[in-house]
Amino acid sequence: MANKSSQFSSEGEVAIDLESLGLSDLAYLRKAVVDGVSGFSIHAANGVAIGFAPGETTALAAIMTNGMELVQLH
């Protein structure tokens, strides 16, 4: 991946525009510490951090308020 855009490509594959597939509506959470505060960073499907919340409930509310759906990563 050459940049942090919404395109994904693997070796030998054609680039896929994640937003055109509807993945701009998906988000996931990661535990994080920002400015000494523990909480959850909110990431778009392409991995870009788009927000931070001090609690999981607040993070989930932010995702839903912005019309996104939470996905679980394994």
VMD Tcl script that builds the backbone (N, CA, C; Angstrom):
set m [mol new atoms 222]
animate dup $m
set s [atomselect $m all]
$s set {name element resname resid chain x y z} {
  {N N MET 1 A 0.853 -1.172 0.000}
  {CA C MET 1 A 0.000 0.000 0.000}
  {C C MET 1 A 0.895 1.229 0.000}
  {N N ALA 2 A 0.725 2.062 -0.976}
  {CA C ALA 2 A 1.599 3.214 -1.123}
  {C C ALA 2 A 1.226 4.363 -0.208}
  {N N ASN 3 A -0.065 4.518 0.120}
  {CA C ASN 3 A -0.471 5.614 0.986}
  {C C ASN 3 A -1.643 5.174 1.857}
  {N N LYS 4 A -2.129 6.101 2.698}
  {CA C LYS 4 A -3.231 5.798 3.613}
  {C C LYS 4 A -4.582 6.139 2.987}
  {N N SER 5 A -4.721 5.938 1.682}
  {CA C SER 5 A -6.004 6.210 1.039}
  {C C SER 5 A -6.934 5.041 1.287}
  {N N SER 6 A -8.079 5.086 0.658}
  {CA C SER 6 A -9.055 4.027 0.862}
  {C C SER 6 A -8.870 2.896 -0.136}
  {N N GLN 7 A -7.686 2.791 -0.739}
  {CA C GLN 7 A -7.457 1.713 -1.684}
  {C C GLN 7 A -6.593 0.639 -1.066}
  {N N PHE 8 A -6.900 -0.589 -1.412}
  {CA C PHE 8 A -6.152 -1.731 -0.911}
  {C C PHE 8 A -5.680 -2.550 -2.092}
  {N N SER 9 A -4.447 -2.960 -2.067}
  {CA C SER 9 A -3.981 -3.867 -3.099}
  {C C SER 9 A -2.921 -4.776 -2.504}
  {N N SER 10 A -2.916 -5.991 -2.956}
  {CA C SER 10 A -1.904 -6.951 -2.574}
  {C C SER 10 A -1.040 -7.221 -3.790}
  {N N GLU 11 A 0.085 -7.815 -3.560}
  {CA C GLU 11 A 0.997 -8.105 -4.642}
  {C C GLU 11 A 0.277 -8.884 -5.739}
  {N N GLY 12 A 0.315 -8.369 -6.951}
  {CA C GLY 12 A -0.299 -9.055 -8.070}
  {C C GLY 12 A -1.805 -8.871 -8.196}
  {N N GLU 13 A -2.422 -8.038 -7.352}
  {CA C GLU 13 A -3.865 -7.820 -7.405}
  {C C GLU 13 A -4.169 -6.391 -7.827}
  {N N VAL 14 A -5.336 -6.196 -8.382}
  {CA C VAL 14 A -5.796 -4.863 -8.766}
  {C C VAL 14 A -6.248 -4.128 -7.513}
  {N N ALA 15 A -5.979 -2.824 -7.437}
  {CA C ALA 15 A -6.386 -2.013 -6.285}
  {C C ALA 15 A -7.899 -2.038 -6.144}
  {N N ILE 16 A -8.375 -2.116 -4.913}
  {CA C ILE 16 A -9.800 -2.107 -4.611}
  {C C ILE 16 A -10.099 -0.830 -3.845}
  {N N ASP 17 A -11.069 -0.054 -4.289}
  {CA C ASP 17 A -11.478 1.162 -3.601}
  {C C ASP 17 A -12.471 0.779 -2.518}
  {N N LEU 18 A -12.048 0.806 -1.252}
  {CA C LEU 18 A -12.889 0.365 -0.140}
  {C C LEU 18 A -14.170 1.172 -0.035}
  {N N GLU 19 A -14.099 2.468 -0.296}
  {CA C GLU 19 A -15.295 3.301 -0.178}
  {C C GLU 19 A -16.358 2.903 -1.189}
  {N N SER 20 A -15.945 2.495 -2.388}
  {CA C SER 20 A -16.932 2.100 -3.395}
  {C C SER 20 A -17.625 0.801 -3.018}
  {N N LEU 21 A -17.037 0.027 -2.140}
  {CA C LEU 21 A -17.643 -1.215 -1.671}
  {C C LEU 21 A -18.531 -0.999 -0.453}
  {N N GLY 22 A -18.613 0.236 0.014}
  {CA C GLY 22 A -19.441 0.531 1.176}
  {C C GLY 22 A -18.706 0.411 2.492}
  {N N LEU 23 A -17.412 0.193 2.458}
  {CA C LEU 23 A -16.657 0.012 3.688}
  {C C LEU 23 A -16.405 1.315 4.429}
  {N N SER 24 A -16.774 2.438 3.835}
  {CA C SER 24 A -16.631 3.712 4.552}
  {C C SER 24 A -17.666 3.802 5.672}
  {N N ASP 25 A -18.605 2.865 5.703}
  {CA C ASP 25 A -19.638 2.836 6.741}
  {C C ASP 25 A -19.267 1.912 7.897}
  {N N LEU 26 A -18.082 1.325 7.856}
  {CA C LEU 26 A -17.653 0.382 8.884}
  {C C LEU 26 A -16.546 0.992 9.739}
  {N N ALA 27 A -16.533 0.619 11.018}
  {CA C ALA 27 A -15.500 1.109 11.927}
  {C C ALA 27 A -15.144 0.010 12.921}
  {N N TYR 28 A -13.956 0.124 13.490}
  {CA C TYR 28 A -13.547 -0.796 14.549}
  {C C TYR 28 A -12.847 -0.018 15.654}
  {N N LEU 29 A -12.755 -0.631 16.819}
  {CA C LEU 29 A -12.148 -0.005 17.994}
  {C C LEU 29 A -10.838 -0.686 18.351}
  {N N ARG 30 A -9.933 0.097 18.920}
  {CA C ARG 30 A -8.693 -0.435 19.480}
  {C C ARG 30 A -8.455 0.270 20.808}
  {N N LYS 31 A -7.966 -0.465 21.794}
  {CA C LYS 31 A -7.591 0.178 23.053}
  {C C LYS 31 A -6.421 1.100 22.762}
  {N N ALA 32 A -6.445 2.287 23.391}
  {CA C ALA 32 A -5.404 3.276 23.128}
  {C C ALA 32 A -5.238 4.193 24.331}
  {N N VAL 33 A -4.112 4.868 24.367}
  {CA C VAL 33 A -3.848 5.910 25.359}
  {C C VAL 33 A -3.503 7.179 24.588}
  {N N VAL 34 A -4.280 8.238 24.802}
  {CA C VAL 34 A -4.060 9.511 24.127}
  {C C VAL 34 A -3.913 10.584 25.194}
  {N N ASP 35 A -2.799 11.275 25.155}
  {CA C ASP 35 A -2.502 12.328 26.140}
  {C C ASP 35 A -2.663 11.817 27.574}
  {N N GLY 36 A -2.236 10.593 27.816}
  {CA C GLY 36 A -2.296 10.003 29.147}
  {C C GLY 36 A -3.658 9.471 29.548}
  {N N VAL 37 A -4.634 9.528 28.654}
  {CA C VAL 37 A -5.984 9.054 28.947}
  {C C VAL 37 A -6.205 7.717 28.248}
  {N N SER 38 A -6.557 6.676 29.015}
  {CA C SER 38 A -6.871 5.370 28.427}
  {C C SER 38 A -8.268 5.404 27.847}
  {N N GLY 39 A -8.430 4.753 26.708}
  {CA C GLY 39 A -9.738 4.693 26.078}
  {C C GLY 39 A -9.690 3.857 24.824}
  {N N PHE 40 A -10.481 4.259 23.845}
  {CA C PHE 40 A -10.598 3.512 22.597}
  {C C PHE 40 A -10.443 4.449 21.411}
  {N N SER 41 A -9.540 4.079 20.488}
  {CA C SER 41 A -9.452 4.838 19.245}
  {C C SER 41 A -10.423 4.192 18.261}
  {N N ILE 42 A -11.061 5.030 17.472}
  {CA C ILE 42 A -12.033 4.594 16.487}
  {C C ILE 42 A -11.354 4.669 15.128}
  {N N HIS 43 A -11.421 3.573 14.376}
  {CA C HIS 43 A -10.751 3.499 13.077}
  {C C HIS 43 A -11.745 3.185 11.975}
  {N N ALA 44 A -11.553 3.826 10.826}
  {CA C ALA 44 A -12.331 3.499 9.637}
  {C C ALA 44 A -11.834 2.148 9.107}
  {N N ALA 45 A -12.588 1.554 8.216}
  {CA C ALA 45 A -12.247 0.228 7.677}
  {C C ALA 45 A -10.871 0.203 7.024}
  {N N ASN 46 A -10.405 1.334 6.519}
  {CA C ASN 46 A -9.087 1.363 5.876}
  {C C ASN 46 A -7.952 1.561 6.873}
  {N N GLY 47 A -8.265 1.594 8.179}
  {CA C GLY 47 A -7.239 1.685 9.207}
  {C C GLY 47 A -6.947 3.080 9.721}
  {N N VAL 48 A -7.501 4.097 9.102}
  {CA C VAL 48 A -7.253 5.474 9.518}
  {C C VAL 48 A -8.002 5.769 10.813}
  {N N ALA 49 A -7.283 6.305 11.809}
  {CA C ALA 49 A -7.925 6.683 13.071}
  {C C ALA 49 A -8.813 7.894 12.819}
  {N N ILE 50 A -10.085 7.791 13.243}
  {CA C ILE 50 A -11.031 8.887 12.997}
  {C C ILE 50 A -11.599 9.476 14.276}
  {N N GLY 51 A -11.213 8.909 15.428}
  {CA C GLY 51 A -11.719 9.461 16.675}
  {C C GLY 51 A -11.162 8.742 17.885}
  {N N PHE 52 A -11.489 9.271 19.057}
  {CA C PHE 52 A -11.065 8.690 20.335}
  {C C PHE 52 A -12.164 8.934 21.353}
  {N N ALA 53 A -12.385 7.954 22.207}
  {CA C ALA 53 A -13.360 8.094 23.292}
  {C C ALA 53 A -12.784 7.450 24.550}
  {N N PRO 54 A -13.046 8.039 25.717}
  {CA C PRO 54 A -12.499 7.503 26.960}
  {C C PRO 54 A -13.160 6.208 27.419}
  {N N GLY 55 A -14.307 5.877 26.860}
  {CA C GLY 55 A -14.999 4.653 27.246}
  {C C GLY 55 A -15.571 3.936 26.039}
  {N N GLU 56 A -15.783 2.640 26.191}
  {CA C GLU 56 A -16.300 1.835 25.087}
  {C C GLU 56 A -17.718 2.273 24.697}
  {N N THR 57 A -18.552 2.559 25.685}
  {CA C THR 57 A -19.932 2.981 25.407}
  {C C THR 57 A -19.950 4.277 24.610}
  {N N THR 58 A -19.098 5.213 24.979}
  {CA C THR 58 A -19.008 6.491 24.257}
  {C C THR 58 A -18.506 6.272 22.840}
  {N N ALA 59 A -17.538 5.397 22.678}
  {CA C ALA 59 A -17.011 5.100 21.345}
  {C C ALA 59 A -18.090 4.473 20.464}
  {N N LEU 60 A -18.840 3.531 21.015}
  {CA C LEU 60 A -19.916 2.895 20.259}
  {C C LEU 60 A -20.987 3.910 19.877}
  {N N ALA 61 A -21.309 4.816 20.797}
  {CA C ALA 61 A -22.296 5.853 20.509}
  {C C ALA 61 A -21.810 6.762 19.381}
  {N N ALA 62 A -20.532 7.095 19.374}
  {CA C ALA 62 A -19.971 7.939 18.315}
  {C C ALA 62 A -20.068 7.248 16.961}
  {N N ILE 63 A -19.791 5.956 16.940}
  {CA C ILE 63 A -19.884 5.191 15.692}
  {C C ILE 63 A -21.318 5.196 15.178}
  {N N MET 64 A -22.269 4.890 16.039}
  {CA C MET 64 A -23.671 4.831 15.632}
  {C C MET 64 A -24.215 6.209 15.254}
  {N N THR 65 A -23.830 7.240 15.992}
  {CA C THR 65 A -24.286 8.599 15.707}
  {C C THR 65 A -23.855 9.046 14.314}
  {N N ASN 66 A -22.708 8.552 13.869}
  {CA C ASN 66 A -22.191 8.924 12.563}
  {C C ASN 66 A -22.598 7.955 11.460}
  {N N GLY 67 A -23.589 7.123 11.746}
  {CA C GLY 67 A -24.143 6.232 10.729}
  {C C GLY 67 A -23.230 5.100 10.313}
  {N N MET 68 A -22.303 4.738 11.196}
  {CA C MET 68 A -21.378 3.652 10.885}
  {C C MET 68 A -21.772 2.406 11.662}
  {N N GLU 69 A -21.214 1.271 11.249}
  {CA C GLU 69 A -21.436 0.013 11.944}
  {C C GLU 69 A -20.120 -0.497 12.501}
  {N N LEU 70 A -20.162 -1.052 13.694}
  {CA C LEU 70 A -18.984 -1.624 14.322}
  {C C LEU 70 A -18.722 -3.007 13.751}
  {N N VAL 71 A -17.469 -3.287 13.423}
  {CA C VAL 71 A -17.079 -4.624 12.995}
  {C C VAL 71 A -16.013 -5.140 13.940}
  {N N GLN 72 A -15.971 -6.448 14.111}
  {CA C GLN 72 A -14.966 -7.070 14.977}
  {C C GLN 72 A -13.844 -7.612 14.116}
  {N N LEU 73 A -12.624 -7.387 14.556}
  {CA C LEU 73 A -11.460 -7.906 13.867}
  {C C LEU 73 A -10.906 -9.083 14.644}
  {N N HIS 74 A -10.399 -10.030 13.932}
  {CA C HIS 74 A -9.826 -11.217 14.602}
  {C C HIS 74 A -8.373 -11.317 14.290}
}
mol reanalyze $m
mol bondsrecalc $m
mol representation Tube
mol addrep $m
